[in-house]
C-alpha cells in the first residue's frame, strides 16, 4: 500500500519536484514487477490443466525396449492358454507284475537286482523248502502209480484176449489208470506252482533226483523295479519279493488342480519336458 503525504497548499519548489519524480518512477516500476510475477505463476497451472491427458490405448515403446517388439500386419490367430503342471513318470500299471514265493522256505540265492532287465522264466531267487521236497516225493509216487496202472491195463487186455478175465476187470483197471494219471498231473501242477520249471519236472520223472531249491522266476519281460528280499530271509507263499515292469510303455502322471479340470479334454495335446533328458520335449 502506498502512503501519500499532503503537501502545503503552496506550489512546491523546483528542487522538490526534481526529488519526487525519480521516487515515483521507482515505486511504479516495483508495483508493475510484482503484478507480472503473479500473473506468470497463475498461468502455469492453467497451462498444465489444458495439456491433453495420455491415451491409455496408446503404447509408446521406449528406444531401449524397441528390440523386443516386432511390427506386422494384424491377423486372426488361435490363442491357446498353456498351463504348467508338475508331474512324474511312472510304470504302466497294466504292464507291472509282482512276483512272490510259491513255498515256505529260506532264501538261499538272490540272482536279480533293481534295474536289471529280465526275460520270462528267468530265475530271480532260489528258496530252500521242505515243502518242495514233500511235493516232489508226492509227484514221484503219483507218477509211479500211473506207470503201474498202465502196465496193469496192458496185462488185462492180453488176458481178456485169452479169455482169462472178463471185461469188467479191464474196465476197473482202466479206471484206476485214469485216476493215477490225474493224480500225476495234479502233483506236477503243484510243483509248477512252487516254481519248478517244466524241464525240471521232466528230469525228476526221468531220473528221480530231487531238486534242492525252488526257483522264483519272472513271468514277463521287463526291468526289476523293486526287490524286497534278502539272502537268508524266510518267506511264505504270497509274500511279494520282486516287482517287474515293462517300461516300453509308461504313464506320465500330473497333479492337475481341480479348478482347472474343465480345461482338459480327451485327445488334448500335452507337451512333456523331462529335465533328466536334457529338457527334451515329448508330445
Secondary structure, 3 states (H helix, E strand, C coil): CCCCCCCCCCCCCHHHHHHHHHHHHHHHHHHHHHHHHHHHHHHHHHHHHHCCCCCCCCCCCCHHHHHHCCCCCCCCCCCCCCCCCCEEEEECHHHEEEEEECCCEEEEEECCCCCCEECCCCEEEEEECHHHHHHHHHHHHHHHHHHHHHHHHHHHHHHHHCCCCCHHHHHHHHHHHHHHHHHHHHHHHHHHHCCCCHHHHHHHHHHCCCCCCEEEECCCCEEEEEECCCCCCEECECCEEEEEECCCCEEEEECCCHHHHHHCCCCCCCCEEEHHHCCEEEC
